[in-house]
Amino acid sequence: MRWAIACAAMLWLALSGSALAQSGELRLTLPEARSLASKMLGEGRPEEALVLANGILLGAPNDIPGLILKSRALRDMGRTKDAEAAARTAVEVAGTDKDRFFAALVMAQAKASGGQRGLAQYWLRHAAQVAPDDNLKAVAVRDFRHVRRTTPWRASFAFSVSPADNINGAPKTNSFTLSGLRFVNPAAVPLSGLRYSAEGQWRYSWLTGPNGRVNLTFSGERERVSLSREARNKVPSAKNSDYSRDALLLGLEYQQMGEGGAWLASAGLSIGRDWQAGNLLSDVARFELGYNRRIGEGLTAGALLSYEIEKRHDLALRDSSSLSLQATVAKRFENGNRLQMQVQGIDTTSDSSAVASVTRRATLSYGLGKPKLGMLPTLSLSYEEMDFARPLYGVSTRQDRTLGLSLNVLLPEMDYYGFAPEVGVSFRDRRSNFSLFESESTDLRLGIRSVF
């Protein structure tokens, strides 16, 4: 056979002078040639493995194992561009899912070795997508997480569409009585429609030592709505642009690693800008100190102290400063399920009676660690008390009590390139001693999330 003669000739040149060559001729079957080339790579002999791989390809130019062995040998020799070329040929001629998987895997290795870690992550997602079984998919996911962990930058995106019955946060009733006089606001009625959200974050990290790193983060959020026909009939003057929202945030954070590779302490400073209805709304500066530690088997606790200053561009009277303290306790069980309890207190100071307040909030959530019937649900319950500092309308201080319930369900078995659909429904009911501020809303969220 032509490939056997080629392998013999190429191997003779590679091993001339060795004990193997002393017999004068060496013939290998195709499986033997592949096995020997793989053994050479494992022994750190890429030059000899490349000679043998070229011999295999001389007789069988589209041999997938031969192309993969060639790419690996070239990568080990530091010839990453040539390694990419061999891997790309393997990608182009691969005919089965198994071949496509290994071709994508070796392409990712070549890209990572060439410093193109972002493209390496793409090819590892591709490998996970075409993997013929769960074991090989787990290999691609493991390698993806390793490349992402060793990549100094990371980009993440989230998209969602949310049908809502109260997009404008209107009160339950649009009339209220003050000093015996009844007031009615015909535009203060719940408006239904669709809310579209897109979020993106880019982060660059660099190490400051064996246990520390600095993160530079830039993130943006864009929210648009589409009012229903019913909403337009209720309030003809309402426009979609009235409820648009945009936000930008730039942050710098230092993290200190504790035992076990977990991030123990952090300190961060961020500045942001918000727009509402296309108009500049506010500028925000925030300083945060965080601390987390393991306190038991599968049990962690953390605290976050933050101070925020907000400058309003719509009404200077509403400028504010807030001091917040948040504590979190989380328990991960042996089956992977997770229970989390979070409490937070916020003290907001402002010259505006509509802003100055004290907020107390508690959230309890429980999520499954492994899918059930193809679903991975997380259930959350929250309660909030908000007491305003000064009397409203010269009558009494406003007191709000808000109950929230949400269920998010990830569908990991429907993933595509590591991204899976997520369905969520949330209910929010706010009670107040002023009927003008009582509201309730139900939102349905349809989004996409990375599963690894």
C-alpha positions in Angstrom: 0.0 0.0 0.0 1.2 3.5 -0.9 0.8 4.9 2.7 2.7 2.0 4.2 5.6 2.6 1.8 5.5 6.3 2.6 5.4 5.7 6.4 8.4 3.3 6.1 10.4 5.8 4.1 9.6 8.8 6.3 10.2 6.8 9.5 13.5 5.5 8.1 14.7 9.1 7.7 13.5 10.1 11.1 15.1 7.1 12.9 18.2 6.5 10.9 21.0 5.3 13.0 18.7 4.0 15.7 18.1 0.4 16.6 14.8 0.4 14.7 16.6 1.4 11.5 19.3 -1.2 11.7 17.1 -3.9 10.2 17.2 -1.9 6.9 13.4 -1.4 6.5 10.4 -0.8 8.7 6.8 -1.3 7.7 3.8 -0.1 9.8 0.1 -0.5 9.4 -2.0 2.7 9.6 -3.1 2.1 13.2 0.4 1.3 14.2 1.7 4.5 12.6 -0.9 6.6 14.4 -0.2 4.9 17.7 3.6 5.4 17.3 3.2 9.1 16.4 0.9 9.6 19.4 3.5 7.9 21.6 6.2 10.2 20.3 4.1 13.2 21.2 3.6 11.9 24.7 7.4 11.4 25.0 8.1 15.0 23.9 9.4 14.1 20.4 7.2 16.3 18.2 9.8 16.5 15.3 9.8 12.7 14.9 6.0 12.6 15.3 5.7 15.2 12.5 7.8 13.1 10.2 5.5 10.1 10.8 2.3 12.2 10.5 3.5 13.5 7.2 4.2 10.0 6.1 0.6 9.0 7.0 -0.8 12.0 5.1 1.3 11.2 2.0 -0.6 8.0 1.6 -3.9 9.3 3.0 -4.2 13.1 2.6 -7.6 13.3 4.4 -6.8 11.0 7.3 -8.3 12.8 10.3 -6.0 11.2 13.0 -3.0 12.0 10.8 -4.0 15.7 10.4 -4.7 15.9 14.2 -1.3 14.4 15.0 0.4 16.8 12.5 -1.4 19.8 14.1 -0.4 18.7 17.6 3.2 18.1 16.6 3.5 21.5 14.9 1.9 23.2 17.9 4.4 21.5 20.3 7.2 22.8 18.0 5.9 26.3 18.3 4.7 26.5 14.7 1.2 27.6 15.6 0.2 29.0 12.2 1.1 25.7 10.5 -0.7 23.9 13.3 -3.8 25.9 12.6 -3.6 25.1 8.9 -3.5 21.4 9.6 -6.4 21.7 12.0 -8.4 23.6 9.5 -7.9 20.9 6.9 -9.2 18.4 9.5 -12.2 20.6 10.1 -13.0 20.8 6.4 -12.7 17.1 5.7 -14.3 15.7 8.9 -17.3 13.6 8.1 -18.5 12.3 11.5 -19.3 14.0 14.7 -16.4 12.3 16.3 -14.0 13.6 13.6 -15.5 17.0 13.8 -15.1 17.0 17.6 -11.4 16.2 17.6 -10.8 18.5 14.7 -12.4 21.4 16.6 -10.5 20.4 19.7 -7.1 20.5 18.0 -8.0 23.8 16.3 -8.8 25.3 19.8 -5.4 24.0 21.0 -3.6 25.7 18.1 -5.5 29.0 18.6 -4.8 29.0 22.4 -1.1 28.3 21.8 -1.0 31.1 19.3 -2.4 33.6 21.8 -5.9 33.7 20.3 -7.7 32.6 23.4 -11.0 34.2 22.4 -11.1 32.1 19.2 -10.0 29.1 21.2 -13.1 29.4 23.3 -15.3 29.6 20.2 -13.8 26.3 18.9 -14.2 24.6 22.3 -17.9 25.6 22.2 -18.0 24.2 18.7 -16.4 21.0 20.0 -19.0 20.7 22.8 -21.8 21.3 20.3 -20.7 18.4 17.9 -19.4 16.0 20.6 -20.9 12.5 20.0 -21.4 11.7 23.6 -21.5 13.3 27.1 -18.0 12.2 28.1 -16.4 14.0 25.1 -18.6 17.0 25.7 -17.3 17.1 29.3 -13.7 17.2 27.9 -14.6 20.2 25.7 -16.3 22.0 28.6 -13.4 21.3 31.0 -10.9 22.7 28.4 -13.2 25.7 27.8 -13.2 26.6 31.5 -9.5 26.3 31.7 -8.9 28.6 28.7 -11.4 31.1 30.0 -9.8 31.0 33.5 -6.3 31.7 32.0 -7.5 34.4 29.5 -6.9 37.9 30.9 -10.1 39.3 29.3 -13.6 38.0 29.3 -16.7 39.2 27.5 -20.3 38.2 28.4 -23.7 39.1 26.9 -27.3 38.5 27.9 -30.5 39.1 26.0 -34.1 38.8 27.1 -37.7 39.6 26.0 -40.2 40.1 28.8 -43.9 40.4 28.3 -45.2 42.6 31.2 -48.6 43.9 32.4 -47.2 47.0 34.1 -44.3 48.3 32.2 -44.7 51.9 33.6 -44.9 50.8 37.2 -48.3 52.5 37.6 -50.3 52.3 40.9 -53.2 50.0 41.4 -55.5 53.0 41.4 -55.0 56.3 39.7 -57.0 58.3 42.2 -56.1 59.4 45.8 -57.5 61.7 48.4 -55.5 64.4 50.1 -57.0 66.8 52.8 -60.4 65.8 51.8 -59.8 66.4 48.1 -59.9 63.6 45.5 -57.3 63.7 42.7 -57.3 61.6 39.5 -54.4 61.0 37.1 -55.9 59.5 33.9 -52.4 58.5 32.6 -51.4 56.7 35.8 -52.7 53.3 34.7 -50.8 50.0 34.1 -49.6 49.7 30.6 -48.9 46.2 29.1 -46.3 45.4 26.4 -42.9 43.8 25.7 -39.6 44.8 27.3 -36.4 44.1 25.4 -33.1 44.0 27.3 -29.5 43.6 26.2 -26.5 43.6 28.6 -22.9 43.3 27.8 -19.7 43.3 30.0 -16.0 43.3 29.1 -13.5 42.6 31.8 -9.7 42.6 31.7 -7.7 41.1 34.6 -4.1 41.0 35.6 -2.3 39.3 38.5 -0.6 41.4 41.1 1.0 38.4 42.8 0.3 34.7 43.6 -3.0 35.6 45.4 -4.2 38.9 44.0 -5.6 40.3 40.8 -7.0 43.6 39.5 -10.2 43.7 37.3 -11.0 46.5 34.9 -14.7 46.3 33.9 -16.8 48.1 31.3 -20.5 47.2 31.0 -23.5 48.5 29.3 -27.3 47.9 29.4 -30.0 48.9 27.0 -33.7 48.5 27.5 -36.5 49.2 25.1 -40.3 48.6 25.3 -43.1 48.0 22.8 -46.5 49.0 24.2 -49.5 46.9 23.4 -52.4 48.1 21.4 -54.5 48.0 24.6 -51.9 50.2 26.3 -52.1 52.8 23.5 -55.8 52.8 23.6 -55.7 53.5 27.4 -53.2 56.3 27.1 -52.9 57.6 23.5 -50.1 60.0 24.5 -47.8 57.2 25.7 -44.8 56.4 23.5 -42.4 53.5 23.5 -39.5 55.9 23.9 -41.0 57.2 27.2 -39.9 54.0 28.9 -36.5 53.4 27.3 -33.4 53.1 29.6 -29.7 53.0 29.1 -26.8 52.6 31.5 -23.0 52.5 31.3 -20.6 51.5 34.0 -16.8 51.6 34.4 -15.2 49.8 37.3 -11.8 49.0 38.9 -11.6 46.2 41.5 -8.9 44.4 43.5 -9.5 40.8 44.6 -7.5 38.8 47.1 -7.6 35.0 46.9 -8.0 32.8 50.0 -7.4 29.1 50.5 -8.9 26.7 47.9 -8.7 29.3 45.1 -11.8 31.2 46.2 -11.8 35.0 46.2 -11.6 36.1 49.8 -11.7 39.9 49.8 -12.3 42.7 47.3 -12.3 46.5 47.0 -13.8 48.3 44.1 -14.6 51.7 42.7 -17.0 52.3 39.9 -18.6 55.2 38.0 -21.7 55.1 35.9 -24.2 57.1 33.9 -27.9 56.4 33.4 -30.4 57.7 30.7 -34.1 57.5 30.8 -36.4 58.2 27.9 -33.3 59.3 25.9 -32.5 62.0 28.5 -29.5 62.0 30.9 -30.9 61.0 34.3 -28.0 60.6 36.7 -24.3 60.0 37.4 -23.3 57.5 40.0 -20.0 56.8 41.9 -19.8 53.7 44.1 -17.1 52.3 46.4 -17.4 48.7 47.7 -15.6 46.5 50.2 -16.4 42.8 50.1 -15.4 39.7 52.2 -16.2 36.0 51.7 -15.1 32.9 53.4 -15.9 29.2 53.9 -17.4 28.6 57.3 -18.3 24.9 57.0 -18.8 22.0 54.7 -20.4 23.5 51.6 -21.3 26.6 53.6 -20.0 30.1 52.7 -20.7 33.6 54.1 -20.0 37.0 52.8 -20.5 40.7 53.5 -20.5 43.7 51.2 -20.2 47.3 52.3 -20.9 50.0 49.8 -21.2 53.8 49.6 -22.8 55.5 46.6 -23.2 59.0 45.5 -25.8 59.9 42.9 -26.1 63.2 41.1 -29.4 63.8 39.3 -29.6 65.7 36.1 -33.4 65.9 36.0 -33.8 67.5 39.5 -30.9 68.5 41.7 -33.1 68.2 44.8 -33.0 64.4 44.3 -29.2 64.2 44.6 -28.4 61.5 47.2 -25.9 59.4 49.0 -26.4 55.9 50.2 -24.7 53.6 52.7 -25.5 49.9 52.2 -24.5 46.7 54.1 -25.3 43.3 52.7 -24.8 39.9 54.2 -25.1 36.5 52.4 -25.0 32.9 53.6 -25.1 30.1 51.0 -25.2 26.4 51.4 -24.4 23.9 48.7 -25.6 20.4 49.3 -24.0 17.1 48.3 -26.5 16.7 45.4 -25.4 20.1 44.0 -28.6 22.0 45.2 -28.0 25.5 46.5 -29.8 27.5 49.2 -29.0 31.2 49.7 -30.2 33.8 52.2 -29.3 37.4 51.7 -30.2 40.4 53.9 -29.5 44.1 53.1 -29.9 47.5 54.7 -29.7 50.8 52.9 -29.7 54.3 54.4 -30.3 56.9 51.7 -29.8 60.6 52.5 -31.3 63.3 50.3 -33.0 66.7 50.4 -35.9 65.2 48.6 -38.7 63.6 50.7 -39.3 61.2 47.8 -35.7 59.9 48.0 -34.5 60.0 51.6 -35.3 56.7 53.1 -34.2 53.5 55.0 -34.6 50.2 53.2 -34.5 46.7 54.7 -34.5 43.8 52.3 -34.3 40.0 52.6 -34.1 37.4 49.8 -34.3 33.6 50.0 -33.5 31.5 47.0 -33.2 27.8 46.2 -31.9 26.2 43.1 -31.3 22.7 41.8 -27.8 21.6 40.9 -28.7 19.0 38.4 -31.5 19.1 35.8 -34.8 17.4 36.5 -36.9 16.5 33.4 -34.5 18.7 31.4 -35.1 21.7 33.6 -32.9 23.6 36.1 -35.2 25.8 38.2 -34.4 28.5 40.8 -37.1 29.8 43.1 -36.7 33.2 44.9 -38.8 34.9 47.5 -38.1 38.5 48.6 -39.5 41.0 51.1 -38.7 44.7 51.4 -39.5 47.5 53.8 -38.9 51.0 52.7 -39.5 53.9 55.2 -39.1 57.4 54.0 -37.4 60.0 56.2 -39.8 62.9 56.0 -43.5 63.5 55.7 -45.0 63.4 52.2 -47.4 66.2 51.3 -47.1 67.4 54.9 -49.3 64.5 56.1 -47.2 61.5 57.2 -44.1 59.6 56.3 -44.5 57.1 53.4 -44.1 53.5 54.2 -43.9 50.8 51.5 -43.9 47.0 51.9 -43.0 44.9 48.8 -43.3 41.2 48.3 -41.6 39.5 45.3 -41.7 36.0 44.0 -39.8 34.7 41.0 -39.1 31.4 39.2 -36.3 31.0 36.7 -36.0 27.8 34.7 -32.9 27.1 32.6 -33.2 24.4 29.9 -29.6 23.1 29.6 -30.5 20.2 27.4 -31.6 22.6 24.7 -28.2 24.4 24.6 -26.6 25.5 21.3 -22.9 26.2 21.4 -23.2 26.3 25.2 -26.1 28.8 25.3 -29.4 27.6 26.6 -32.9 29.3 26.8 -34.1 30.5 30.2 -37.7 31.1 31.1 -38.7 33.2 34.1 -41.8 34.5 35.7 -41.9 37.1 38.5 -44.6 38.7 40.6 -44.2 41.9 42.6 -46.7 43.4 45.0 -46.1 46.8 46.7 -48.3 48.0 49.5 -48.1 51.5 50.9 -49.9 53.8 53.3 -50.4 56.1 50.3 -52.5 54.4 47.7 -50.8 56.5 45.0 -47.7 54.2 45.4 -49.4 50.8 45.6 -48.7 48.7 42.6 -48.4 45.1 41.3 -46.9 43.6 38.2 -46.3 40.2 36.6 -43.5 39.7 34.1 -42.5 36.8 31.9 -38.9 36.6 30.9 -37.5 34.8 27.9 -33.7 34.9 27.7 -30.5 33.1 26.8 -27.7 32.1 29.2 -24.4 30.3 29.0 -24.4 26.9 30.7 -20.6 26.7 31.0 
